[in-house]
């Protein structure tokens, strides 16, 4: 029986898969939307310490993820000959075994599927991460075989936090328990049991051994610790017949009916959106950032494989990852989950939980920007639930109660420099020595402030509060006059920030957020001048640069030490999410005539669906050739921004 050749959107043939320079640079990611995930390279050779077959939160230990099952090596046995399909990296660039040479094809339209050919054996391997728990399933189907075939499976166990490494030790519990069609293990106190079970009876042979000196290439390249030992308790072995499918399950919950795994696997496939297009890839990727620590809570993670919940990036990505994929219910769940923390912050109460950084200067303004998108999406629901929240935020800032924003007499807001540089370009984790002195009146914060005041004016008008409407109108006009006076320069663009009499002439992308806003601060001629300069100096095929090549300190290549890479991220690297405000501003100015240009730009981003994290977007890209991706391999704000850009493209196409 020959396997069915597929013409899928995301497909990689043998010539690419056996080329490790190509396949090790491309990764796959699957999550359960509860914090757990599976991530590795296309050939399943782990190149980061965060890679693993089953990586999951362990709340009893900390708020981080932990690698329980690192990898699972398969061996095909015929006539006593063994063919190991696994691959690991050891000292001196030594890869062993070399299982990738048996790969015939890889595709991941619905599930990640690898087709192996060993002599007359053709084997299909499909992986699926459960959406209902911390479980990874693998379906093996013997598509063709001319002789009796046996399969052997060897689990590599880590039981460690994702940013740590482990080594052979005497503390690890090497014992195991037999369960139906498999075993369970727990190497260290505090961890859950790891249940490894099959859909049919299997033999387990206990041959405990530590595999020493496994190396992680990406960590080594980044100058981080990169070598560890992993424990292999033994191996599973079972016969498989031509045309037969078997399921392997690794989970923190025992499968009491493992014979139902095949049925469960089919049900899981039906729940998934095929990655059959650019939009569907981003939609699937967007869902992966959902994080539900409890049934009643929903947050948005900022990235994988070493991301977390951060308030700013949650609200930056919120419209795209919810409304952009028709999940208004998720929008409300995220806002409702955050609301108690927001209220505590505005009341001066201690902050706790996942949103402890909600006090950063621009966070509430990103939230009101997201709420405006929701009001446009569903005005009835917005006015039912969130009008008071917007008004309270506005009053909180006007009254000077925000610890990191200072209302000035001219109506603008200044960042309290005592707290650093709290904007999206310089997050709290930037090392001090690489932070740019971006403080005082920031262009995007004041553009957001004007838009928030105008939004609150419209809310007051809708609710019939004429006094509040008049107050918001008056203050917004004051802010607009001051904004133009402070930020608009003779060069035809906007200063990035101003402190007293000092203004920063650097050409940066933050001015985009002023001309792409719902309530414009600039007229059409002024906006065209800004967009022309951004097009000439900041636009790349992968996004918008954070600094012009003509500006001092420009560093486009995201490489070198950690400090070098952080510096480049905000001083020359390109970010795809900025294409969304860029295209929004561009279309406001050029309208229908700009559509073909918009379409060409998005083609450059679509090419990334087959690079780095398959079907997703990295955090930053080089600001010059070769425009390679760097940082977290799947980043929420970039996926969200690109979804918004695609939806804008579709709305324009439908309109015309």
VEXDREN-2710 file (C-alpha; in Angstrom, 1 decimal):
% VEXDREN-2710
k/r/px/py/pz
1/UNK/0.0/0.0/0.0
2/UNK/1.6/3.3/-1.1
3/UNK/1.0/6.4/0.9
4/UNK/-1.1/9.2/-0.6
5/UNK/0.9/12.0/-2.0
6/UNK/-0.4/15.3/-0.9
7/UNK/-0.4/18.8/-2.3
8/UNK/-0.7/20.8/0.9
9/UNK/0.0/24.4/1.7
10/UNK/2.8/23.4/4.1
11/UNK/4.8/20.5/2.6
12/UNK/8.5/19.7/2.7
13/UNK/10.1/17.0/0.5
14/UNK/12.9/14.6/1.1
15/UNK/15.6/16.9/-0.3
16/UNK/14.8/19.5/2.3
17/UNK/14.3/17.2/5.2
18/UNK/17.6/15.4/4.9
19/UNK/19.4/18.8/4.7
20/UNK/20.0/19.6/8.4
21/UNK/21.1/23.1/7.6
22/UNK/17.5/23.6/6.3
23/UNK/15.4/21.3/8.5
24/UNK/17.0/22.2/11.9
25/UNK/16.2/25.9/11.3
26/UNK/12.4/25.1/11.0
27/UNK/10.3/24.2/14.0
28/UNK/6.8/23.0/14.7
29/UNK/4.7/24.1/17.7
30/UNK/1.4/22.7/19.1
31/UNK/-0.3/23.7/22.3
32/UNK/-3.3/22.9/24.4
33/UNK/-4.2/26.6/25.1
34/UNK/-3.7/25.8/28.8
35/UNK/0.0/26.6/28.9
36/UNK/1.4/23.2/27.8
37/UNK/3.0/22.6/24.4
38/UNK/5.0/20.4/22.1
39/UNK/7.8/22.0/20.1
40/UNK/10.8/20.7/18.1
41/UNK/12.4/20.9/14.7
42/UNK/11.0/19.3/11.5
43/UNK/13.3/16.3/11.9
44/UNK/12.6/16.2/15.7
45/UNK/16.1/16.9/16.8
46/UNK/15.7/19.3/19.7
47/UNK/17.9/22.4/19.3
48/UNK/16.6/24.4/22.3
49/UNK/16.4/23.5/25.9
50/UNK/12.7/24.6/25.7
51/UNK/12.0/21.9/23.1
52/UNK/10.2/18.8/24.1
53/UNK/7.4/16.3/23.2
54/UNK/5.5/17.1/26.4
55/UNK/6.2/20.5/28.1
56/UNK/3.7/21.6/30.7
57/UNK/3.0/23.8/33.7
58/UNK/3.7/22.3/37.1
59/UNK/1.8/24.7/39.5
60/UNK/3.0/22.8/42.6
61/UNK/6.6/23.9/41.7
62/UNK/6.3/27.3/40.1
63/UNK/4.6/29.4/37.4
64/UNK/7.0/28.1/34.7
65/UNK/6.7/25.2/32.1
66/UNK/8.6/22.0/32.6
67/UNK/10.0/19.5/30.1
68/UNK/8.8/16.0/31.1
69/UNK/9.2/13.9/27.9
70/UNK/11.9/15.4/25.8
71/UNK/11.8/13.0/22.8
72/UNK/10.6/9.6/21.7
73/UNK/12.9/7.6/19.4
74/UNK/11.3/5.0/17.1
75/UNK/13.1/2.0/15.7
76/UNK/11.7/-0.2/12.8
77/UNK/12.8/-3.8/13.0
78/UNK/12.6/-6.3/10.2
79/UNK/14.4/-9.7/10.0
80/UNK/16.5/-8.6/13.0
81/UNK/17.8/-5.5/11.3
82/UNK/17.2/-2.2/13.3
83/UNK/16.6/1.2/11.7
84/UNK/16.5/4.0/14.3
85/UNK/14.4/7.0/13.1
86/UNK/15.5/9.3/15.9
87/UNK/18.2/12.0/15.8
88/UNK/20.2/13.9/18.6
89/UNK/23.2/16.1/18.6
90/UNK/26.3/15.3/20.7
91/UNK/29.8/16.7/20.9
92/UNK/31.8/17.7/17.9
93/UNK/28.7/18.2/15.7
94/UNK/28.0/14.5/15.9
95/UNK/24.4/13.5/15.1
96/UNK/23.3/10.1/16.3
97/UNK/21.3/8.2/15.2
98/UNK/20.7/9.7/11.7
99/UNK/17.0/8.9/11.4
100/UNK/16.3/11.9/9.3
101/UNK/17.8/10.2/6.3
102/UNK/14.7/7.9/6.2
103/UNK/12.3/10.8/5.9
104/UNK/10.5/10.9/2.6
105/UNK/8.1/13.8/3.2
106/UNK/6.8/16.1/5.9
107/UNK/3.6/18.1/5.9
108/UNK/1.5/19.8/8.6
109/UNK/-1.8/21.0/7.0
110/UNK/-3.9/19.4/9.7
111/UNK/-1.4/17.6/11.9
112/UNK/2.4/17.4/11.7
113/UNK/2.9/14.3/9.6
114/UNK/6.2/12.6/8.7
115/UNK/6.5/9.8/6.1
116/UNK/9.5/7.5/6.6
117/UNK/10.7/4.9/4.1
118/UNK/13.0/2.1/5.3
119/UNK/13.6/-0.4/2.5
120/UNK/10.1/-1.8/1.8
121/UNK/8.6/-0.2/4.9
122/UNK/6.6/3.0/4.6
123/UNK/5.6/4.5/7.9
124/UNK/3.4/7.5/8.7
125/UNK/3.8/9.4/12.0
126/UNK/1.2/12.0/13.0
127/UNK/1.3/14.1/16.2
128/UNK/-1.6/15.8/17.9
129/UNK/-1.6/17.8/21.2
130/UNK/-4.8/17.5/23.2
131/UNK/-7.0/20.5/23.6
132/UNK/-8.5/19.0/26.8
133/UNK/-5.5/18.3/28.9
134/UNK/-1.7/17.9/29.1
135/UNK/-1.4/15.1/26.6
136/UNK/0.5/14.4/23.4
137/UNK/-0.7/11.7/21.0
138/UNK/1.2/10.1/18.2
139/UNK/-0.4/7.9/15.6
140/UNK/1.8/5.5/13.7
141/UNK/0.4/3.9/10.6
142/UNK/2.3/1.2/8.7
143/UNK/1.4/2.1/5.1
144/UNK/3.5/-0.6/3.5
145/UNK/5.6/-3.6/4.5
146/UNK/6.6/-6.8/2.8
147/UNK/7.7/-8.6/5.9
148/UNK/6.7/-8.9/9.6
149/UNK/7.5/-5.6/11.3
150/UNK/8.2/-4.7/14.9
151/UNK/8.5/-1.3/16.4
152/UNK/10.6/-0.2/19.3
153/UNK/10.1/3.1/21.2
154/UNK/12.6/4.7/23.5
155/UNK/11.5/7.7/25.8
156/UNK/14.0/10.4/26.7
157/UNK/13.0/12.0/30.0
158/UNK/14.1/15.3/31.4
159/UNK/11.7/16.4/34.3
160/UNK/13.1/19.9/34.5
161/UNK/12.2/23.6/34.1
162/UNK/12.3/24.7/30.5
163/UNK/15.2/27.2/31.1
164/UNK/17.3/24.8/33.1
165/UNK/19.4/21.7/32.1
166/UNK/19.7/18.4/33.9
167/UNK/22.5/15.9/34.4
168/UNK/23.0/12.4/35.6
169/UNK/22.3/12.3/39.4
170/UNK/21.5/10.0/42.3
171/UNK/18.3/11.8/43.3
172/UNK/16.3/10.9/40.3
173/UNK/13.7/8.1/40.9
174/UNK/14.4/5.4/38.3
175/UNK/11.4/3.3/39.3
176/UNK/8.3/2.8/37.2
177/UNK/4.8/1.4/37.6
178/UNK/3.0/-0.8/35.1
179/UNK/-0.3/0.6/33.9
180/UNK/-2.6/-0.7/31.1
181/UNK/-0.6/-0.9/27.9
182/UNK/2.3/1.1/29.3
183/UNK/4.0/2.5/32.3
184/UNK/4.1/5.6/34.5
185/UNK/7.1/7.4/36.0
186/UNK/7.9/10.4/38.3
187/UNK/11.6/11.3/38.5
188/UNK/11.4/14.0/41.2
189/UNK/9.2/15.0/44.1
190/UNK/6.6/17.7/43.2
191/UNK/6.2/16.5/39.6
192/UNK/3.1/14.7/38.3
193/UNK/3.2/11.1/37.1
194/UNK/4.0/10.8/33.4
195/UNK/1.8/8.1/31.9
196/UNK/3.1/6.5/28.7
197/UNK/0.5/4.2/27.1
198/UNK/-0.4/2.6/23.8
199/UNK/-3.6/1.8/22.1
200/UNK/-2.7/-1.9/22.1
201/UNK/-0.7/-4.3/24.4
202/UNK/3.0/-3.5/24.5
203/UNK/6.0/-5.0/26.1
204/UNK/8.3/-2.7/28.2
205/UNK/11.9/-3.7/28.8
206/UNK/13.6/-2.0/31.7
207/UNK/17.2/-1.1/30.7
208/UNK/17.9/2.2/32.6
209/UNK/20.6/4.4/31.2
210/UNK/21.6/8.1/31.1
211/UNK/22.3/9.5/27.6
212/UNK/25.1/12.0/28.3
213/UNK/26.1/15.2/26.5
214/UNK/23.0/16.0/24.4
215/UNK/23.5/19.4/22.9
216/UNK/21.1/22.2/21.9
217/UNK/22.5/24.1/18.9
218/UNK/20.4/27.2/19.2
219/UNK/21.3/27.7/22.8
220/UNK/25.0/27.2/21.9
221/UNK/24.8/29.8/19.2
222/UNK/23.2/32.3/21.6
223/UNK/26.0/31.8/24.1
224/UNK/23.8/30.0/26.6
225/UNK/24.3/26.7/28.5
226/UNK/23.5/24.1/25.9
227/UNK/24.5/20.6/27.1
228/UNK/22.6/18.0/29.3
229/UNK/22.0/14.4/30.2
230/UNK/18.7/12.7/29.8
231/UNK/17.3/9.5/31.4
232/UNK/16.0/6.6/29.3
233/UNK/14.3/4.0/31.4
234/UNK/14.2/1.3/28.7
235/UNK/12.1/0.7/25.6
236/UNK/8.6/-0.4/24.5
237/UNK/8.2/-3.0/21.8
238/UNK/5.2/-4.2/19.8
239/UNK/4.4/-5.8/16.4
240/UNK/2.6/-3.7/13.8
241/UNK/0.8/-5.0/10.7
242/UNK/0.5/-3.5/7.2
243/UNK/-2.4/-1.0/7.2
244/UNK/-2.5/-1.0/11.1
245/UNK/-2.5/2.2/13.1
246/UNK/-1.4/2.5/16.8
247/UNK/-1.5/5.4/19.1
248/UNK/1.0/6.4/21.7
249/UNK/-0.1/8.8/24.5
250/UNK/2.1/10.7/27.0
251/UNK/0.1/12.5/29.6
252/UNK/-0.1/13.5/33.3
253/UNK/-3.4/11.5/33.4
254/UNK/-3.8/7.8/33.1
255/UNK/-5.8/6.5/30.2
256/UNK/-8.2/4.0/31.7
257/UNK/-9.3/2.9/28.3
258/UNK/-6.3/3.1/26.1
259/UNK/-8.0/1.0/23.4
260/UNK/-10.2/4.1/22.8
261/UNK/-7.1/6.2/21.8
262/UNK/-7.7/5.7/18.1
263/UNK/-11.2/7.0/18.4
264/UNK/-10.1/9.9/20.5
265/UNK/-7.4/10.8/17.9
266/UNK/-10.0/11.0/15.1
267/UNK/-12.2/13.2/17.2
268/UNK/-9.3/15.5/17.7
269/UNK/-8.6/15.8/14.0
270/UNK/-12.2/16.9/13.4
271/UNK/-11.8/19.8/15.9
272/UNK/-8.9/21.4/14.0
273/UNK/-8.7/24.1/11.3
274/UNK/-6.5/22.9/8.4
275/UNK/-3.4/25.0/7.8
276/UNK/-4.5/25.3/4.2
277/UNK/-3.9/29.0/3.7
278/UNK/-2.0/32.0/5.0
279/UNK/-5.0/33.1/7.1
280/UNK/-5.7/29.6/8.5
281/UNK/-2.1/29.3/9.6
282/UNK/-2.3/32.6/11.5
283/UNK/-5.7/31.6/12.9
284/UNK/-4.3/28.4/14.3
285/UNK/-1.2/30.2/15.5
286/UNK/-3.4/32.8/17.2
287/UNK/-5.3/30.2/19.1
288/UNK/-2.0/28.8/20.5
289/UNK/-1.4/32.0/22.5
290/UNK/-4.6/31.4/24.5
291/UNK/-3.8/30.5/28.1
292/UNK/-6.4/29.2/30.5
293/UNK/-4.9/28.6/34.0
294/UNK/-8.5/27.9/35.2
295/UNK/-11.8/27.4/33.5
296/UNK/-12.9/30.9/34.3
297/UNK/-9.8/32.8/33.2
298/UNK/-8.3/33.6/29.8
299/UNK/-5.0/35.3/29.2
300/UNK/-2.8/35.8/26.1
301/UNK/0.8/34.6/26.1
302/UNK/3.3/36.8/24.4
303/UNK/5.2/34.0/22.6
304/UNK/6.7/30.6/22.4
305/UNK/8.7/28.6/23.4
306/UNK/9.8/30.8/26.3
307/UNK/6.9/33.2/26.5
308/UNK/4.7/34.4/29.4
309/UNK/1.8/36.7/30.1
310/UNK/2.7/40.4/29.9
311/UNK/0.0/43.1/30.2
312/UNK/1.2/45.3/27.3
313/UNK/1.6/42.6/24.7
314/UNK/-1.7/41.0/25.8
315/UNK/-3.6/44.1/25.0
316/UNK/-1.5/44.9/21.9
317/UNK/-2.4/41.5/20.4
318/UNK/-6.0/41.3/21.8
319/UNK/-8.0/42.6/18.9
320/UNK/-6.1/40.5/16.3
321/UNK/-6.2/37.3/18.2
322/UNK/-9.9/37.5/19.1
323/UNK/-11.9/39.8/16.9
324/UNK/-9.6/39.2/14.0
325/UNK/-10.5/35.5/14.0
326/UNK/-14.2/36.0/15.0
327/UNK/-13.7/35.2/18.7
328/UNK/-15.5/38.1/20.4
329/UNK/-16.2/35.7/23.3
330/UNK/-12.5/35.4/23.9
331/UNK/-12.1/39.2/23.8
332/UNK/-14.6/39.6/26.6
333/UNK/-13.0/36.7/28.6
334/UNK/-9.6/38.3/28.4
335/UNK/-10.9/41.7/29.5
336/UNK/-13.1/40.3/32.2
337/UNK/-10.2/38.2/33.5
338/UNK/-8.0/41.4/33.6
339/UNK/-10.7/43.7/35.1
340/UNK/-10.1/42.8/38.8
341/UNK/-6.4/43.5/38.4
342/UNK/-7.1/46.8/36.6
343/UNK/-9.5/47.9/39.4
344/UNK/-7.0/47.0/42.1
345/UNK/-4.3/49.0/40.3
346/UNK/-6.6/52.1/40.0
347/UNK/-7.5/51.8/43.6
348/UNK/-3.8/51.6/44.7
349/UNK/-4.1/48.0/45.9
350/UNK/-1.3/45.5/45.7
351/UNK/-0.9/43.7/42.3
352/UNK/-0.6/39.9/42.0
353/UNK/-1.1/37.1/39.5
354/UNK/-0.2/37.2/35.9
355/UNK/-0.7/41.0/35.3
356/UNK/1.6/42.5/37.9
357/UNK/3.1/44.7/35.1
358/UNK/-0.2/46.4/34.4
359/UNK/1.2/49.6/35.9
360/UNK/3.5/50.2/32.9
361/UNK/2.8/53.6/31.4
362/UNK/1.1/52.6/28.1
363/UNK/-0.8/49.5/29.2
364/UNK/-4.1/51.1/29.9
365/UNK/-3.9/53.1/26.7
366/UNK/-3.3/49.9/24.7
367/UNK/-6.4/48.5/26.5
368/UNK/-8.6/51.5/25.5
369/UNK/-7.4/51.1/22.0
370/UNK/-8.5/47.5/22.0
371/UNK/-11.8/48.4/23.5
372/UNK/-12.4/50.9/20.7
373/UNK/-11.9/48.1/18.2
374/UNK/-14.5/46.1/20.2
375/UNK/-16.9/49.0/20.1
376/UNK/-16.5/49.1/16.3
377/UNK/-17.0/45.3/16.1
378/UNK/-20.0/45.0/18.4
379/UNK/-21.3/48.3/19.7
380/UNK/-24.2/46.8/21.6
381/UNK/-22.0/44.5/23.6
382/UNK/-19.5/47.2/24.2
383/UNK/-22.0/49.7/25.6
384/UNK/-23.6/47.0/27.7
385/UNK/-20.3/46.1/29.4
386/UNK/-17.3/48.4/29.1
387/UNK/-18.3/52.1/28.9
388/UNK/-17.6/52.7/32.7
389/UNK/-14.2/51.0/32.4
390/UNK/-13.1/53.4/29.7
391/UNK/-14.4/56.4/31.6
392/UNK/-12.7/55.3/34.9
393/UNK/-9.4/54.8/33.1
394/UNK/-9.6/58.4/31.6
395/UNK/-10.4/59.9/35.0
396/UNK/-7.6/57.9/36.6
397/UNK/-5.1/59.4/34.2
398/UNK/-6.5/62.9/34.2
399/UNK/-6.4/63.1/38.0
400/UNK/-2.7/62.2/38.0
401/UNK/-3.2/58.9/39.9
402/UNK/-1.2/56.8/37.4
403/UNK/2.3/56.4/39.0
404/UNK/4.1/56.3/35.6
405/UNK/2.2/59.0/33.6
406/UNK/2.4/62.8/34.4
407/UNK/-0.4/65.0/33.0
408/UNK/1.2/68.2/31.7
409/UNK/-0.4/71.6/31.6
410/UNK/-0.5/71.5/27.8
411/UNK/-2.7/68.3/28.0
412/UNK/0.0/65.9/27.0
413/UNK/1.3/63.0/29.0
414/UNK/4.9/62.5/30.1
415/UNK/6.4/59.2/31.2
416/UNK/7.8/59.3/34.7
417/UNK/11.5/58.6/33.9
418/UNK/12.1/57.4/37.4
419/UNK/10.5/54.1/36.3
420/UNK/12.6/53.6/33.2
421/UNK/11.3/53.5/29.6
422/UNK/7.9/51.7/29.7
423/UNK/6.9/51.5/26.1
424/UNK/6.7/48.6/23.7
425/UNK/10.1/49.4/22.3
426/UNK/11.9/49.2/25.7
427/UNK/10.3/46.6/27.9
428/UNK/11.2/46.0/31.5
429/UNK/13.5/43.1/30.7
430/UNK/15.9/45.2/28.6
431/UNK/19.3/45.3/30.2
432/UNK/20.0/48.9/31.4
433/UNK/23.1/49.2/29.2
434/UNK/21.2/48.7/26.0
435/UNK/18.1/50.8/26.7
436/UNK/17.8/53.9/24.5
437/UNK/17.0/57.1/26.5
438/UNK/13.4/57.2/25.3
439/UNK/11.5/59.1/27.9
440/UNK/9.4/62.3/28.5
441/UNK/6.6/62.8/26.0
442/UNK/6.4/59.7/23.8
443/UNK/4.7/60.2/20.4
444/UNK/2.6/57.0/20.5
445/UNK/1.5/57.5/24.1
446/UNK/0.2/60.9/23.3
447/UNK/-1.5/59.8/20.1
448/UNK/-3.2/57.1/22.2
449/UNK/-4.2/59.6/24.8
450/UNK/-5.8/61.9/22.2
451/UNK/-7.7/58.9/20.8
452/UNK/-8.8/57.7/24.2
453/UNK/-10.2/61.2/25.0
454/UNK/-12.1/61.3/21.7
455/UNK/-13.4/57.7/22.3
456/UNK/-14.6/58.7/25.8
457/UNK/-16.3/61.8/24.2
458/UNK/-18.2/59.5/21.8
459/UNK/-19.2/57.3/24.8
460/UNK/-20.5/60.3/26.7
461/UNK/-22.4/61.4/23.6
462/UNK/-24.0/58.0/23.2
463/UNK/-25.0/57.8/26.9
464/UNK/-26.3/61.4/26.9
465/UNK/-23.7/62.8/29.3
466/UNK/-23.4/66.2/27.8
467/UNK/-21.1/67.6/30.5
468/UNK/-18.6/64.8/30.1
469/UNK/-18.8/65.1/26.3
470/UNK/-17.9/68.8/26.5
471/UNK/-15.0/68.1/28.9
472/UNK/-13.6/65.4/26.7
473/UNK/-14.0/67.5/23.6
474/UNK/-12.2/70.5/25.2
475/UNK/-9.3/68.4/26.6
476/UNK/-8.9/66.5/23.3
477/UNK/-8.6/69.7/21.3
478/UNK/-6.0/71.0/23.7
479/UNK/-4.0/67.7/23.4
480/UNK/-4.2/67.9/19.6
481/UNK/-2.9/71.4/19.4
482/UNK/0.0/70.6/21.8
483/UNK/0.7/67.3/20.0
484/UNK/1.2/69.1/16.7
485/UNK/3.2/71.8/18.3
486/UNK/5.6/69.4/20.1
487/UNK/5.9/66.5/17.6
488/UNK/5.4/67.8/14.1
489/UNK/8.8/68.9/12.6
490/UNK/10.1/70.7/9.5
491/UNK/11.4/67.4/8.1
492/UNK/7.8/66.3/7.4
493/UNK/7.5/63.6/10.1
494/UNK/7.1/63.4/13.9
495/UNK/9.7/63.4/16.6
496/UNK/9.8/60.2/18.5
497/UNK/9.9/61.8/22.0
498/UNK/10.5/65.2/23.6
499/UNK/11.9/66.0/27.0
500/UNK/11.8/69.7/27.9
501/UNK/13.4/71.6/25.0
502/UNK/15.1/68.4/23.7
503/UNK/13.5/66.5/20.8
504/UNK/14.6/63.2/19.2
505/UNK/15.0/63.5/15.5
506/UNK/15.4/59.7/15.0
507/UNK/13.1/58.3/12.4
508/UNK/11.2/55.5/14.2
509/UNK/7.9/53.7/13.5
510/UNK/6.0/55.0/16.6
511/UNK/4.6/57.9/14.6
512/UNK/2.7/55.4/12.5
513/UNK/0.4/54.9/15.5
514/UNK/-0.6/58.6/15.2
515/UNK/-1.6/58.5/11.6
516/UNK/-3.2/55.1/11.7
517/UNK/-5.5/56.1/14.6
518/UNK/-9.3/56.2/14.6
519/UNK/-9.2/59.9/15.4
520/UNK/-6.5/61.4/13.2
521/UNK/-4.1/64.0/14.6
522/UNK/-2.6/65.0/11.3
523/UNK/-4.3/66.2/8.1
524/UNK/-4.0/64.1/4.9
525/UNK/-1.1/66.1/3.5
526/UNK/0.9/65.8/6.8
527/UNK/0.0/62.1/7.0
528/UNK/1.2/61.5/3.5
529/UNK/4.5/63.1/4.3
530/UNK/5.0/60.8/7.3
531/UNK/4.0/57.7/5.4
532/UNK/6.4/58.6/2.5
533/UNK/9.4/58.9/4.9
534/UNK/8.4/55.6/6.6
535/UNK/8.2/53.9/3.2
536/UNK/11.6/55.2/2.2
537/UNK/13.5/54.6/5.4
538/UNK/11.7/51.9/7.5
539/UNK/9.8/49.6/5.2
540/UNK/11.3/46.1/4.7
541/UNK/9.8/42.9/3.2
542/UNK/9.3/41.5/6.7
543/UNK/7.9/44.5/8.5
544/UNK/8.8/48.0/9.7
545/UNK/12.3/48.8/11.0
546/UNK/12.6/50.3/14.5
547/UNK/15.2/52.8/13.3
548/UNK/16.1/54.4/10.0
549/UNK/19.5/53.5/8.4
550/UNK/20.1/57.3/8.4
551/UNK/19.8/57.6/12.2
552/UNK/22.7/57.2/14.6
553/UNK/23.0/53.8/16.3
554/UNK/21.3/51.8/13.4
555/UNK/22.0/48.1/13.8
556/UNK/19.8/45.9/11.5
557/UNK/21.3/42.5/12.1
558/UNK/19.9/40.7/15.1
559/UNK/22.9/38.8/16.1
560/UNK/25.8/38.6/18.6
561/UNK/25.4/38.6/22.4
562/UNK/22.1/38.9/24.2
563/UNK/22.7/42.7/24.7
564/UNK/23.5/43.1/21.1
565/UNK/20.3/41.3/20.0
566/UNK/18.1/43.3/22.4
567/UNK/19.7/46.5/21.2
568/UNK/19.2/45.6/17.5
569/UNK/15.5/44.7/18.2
570/UNK/14.8/48.3/19.0
571/UNK/17.4/50.0/16.8
572/UNK/17.1/48.5/13.3
573/UNK/15.4/45.2/13.3
574/UNK/12.0/44.9/11.7
575/UNK/8.7/43.9/13.3
576/UNK/5.8/42.4/11.2
577/UNK/3.1/43.7/13.5
578/UNK/3.9/47.3/12.5
579/UNK/2.7/46.5/8.9
580/UNK/-0.9/46.6/10.3
581/UNK/-0.8/50.3/11.2
582/UNK/1.3/51.0/8.2
583/UNK/-1.2/49.5/5.8
584/UNK/-4.1/51.1/7.6
585/UNK/-2.4/54.5/7.3
586/UNK/-1.4/53.8/3.7
587/UNK/-4.9/52.9/2.6
588/UNK/-6.4/56.0/4.3
589/UNK/-4.2/58.1/2.2
590/UNK/-4.1/56.2/-1.1
591/UNK/-7.3/54.3/-0.9
592/UNK/-8.0/51.9/-3.8
593/UNK/-4.8/52.8/-5.6
594/UNK/-2.8/51.3/-2.7
595/UNK/-4.4/47.9/-2.8
596/UNK/-1.8/46.2/-5.1
597/UNK/1.0/47.6/-3.0
598/UNK/-0.6/46.2/0.1
599/UNK/-1.0/42.8/-1.5
600/UNK/2.7/42.7/-2.5
601/UNK/3.8/43.5/1.1
602/UNK/1.8/40.7/2.6
603/UNK/3.4/38.2/0.1
604/UNK/6.7/38.9/1.9
605/UNK/5.2/37.9/5.2
606/UNK/3.4/34.8/3.8
607/UNK/6.8/33.4/2.8
608/UNK/7.6/33.1/6.5
609/UNK/4.9/30.4/7.0
610/UNK/7.5/27.9/5.8
611/UNK/10.4/29.4/7.9
612/UNK/11.3/29.4/11.6
613/UNK/8.1/28.3/13.3
614/UNK/6.1/26.7/10.6
615/UNK/2.8/28.5/10.2
616/UNK/3.7/31.4/12.6
617/UNK/5.9/34.5/12.9
618/UNK/9.1/35.1/14.9
619/UNK/9.5/38.1/17.2
620/UNK/11.9/40.2/15.1
621/UNK/13.5/40.1/11.6
622/UNK/16.8/41.5/10.4
623/UNK/16.3/45.0/9.1
624/UNK/18.5/44.2/6.1
625/UNK/19.3/41.2/3.9
626/UNK/18.8/38.3/4.6
627/UNK/15.8/39.5/6.7
628/UNK/16.0/36.4/8.9
629/UNK/13.8/35.8/11.9
630/UNK/15.1/35.8/15.5
631/UNK/13.9/35.6/19.1
632/UNK/10.8/33.7/20.2
633/UNK/9.8/31.6/17.2
634/UNK/6.1/32.4/17.5
635/UNK/5.2/35.9/18.7
636/UNK/1.7/37.1/19.6
637/UNK/1.8/40.7/18.5
638/UNK/3.2/39.8/15.1
639/UNK/0.6/37.1/14.4
640/UNK/-2.1/39.5/15.6
641/UNK/-0.9/42.4/13.5
642/UNK/-0.7/40.3/10.4
643/UNK/-4.2/38.9/10.9
644/UNK/-5.4/42.5/11.1
645/UNK/-3.5/43.4/7.9
646/UNK/-5.1/40.4/6.1
647/UNK/-8.6/41.4/7.3
648/UNK/-8.0/44.9/6.1
649/UNK/-6.9/43.5/2.7
650/UNK/-10.1/41.4/2.5
651/UNK/-12.4/44.3/3.5
652/UNK/-10.9/46.5/0.8
653/UNK/-11.2/43.7/-1.8
654/UNK/-14.9/43.2/-0.8
655/UNK/-15.5/46.9/-0.9
656/UNK/-14.2/47.3/-4.4
END
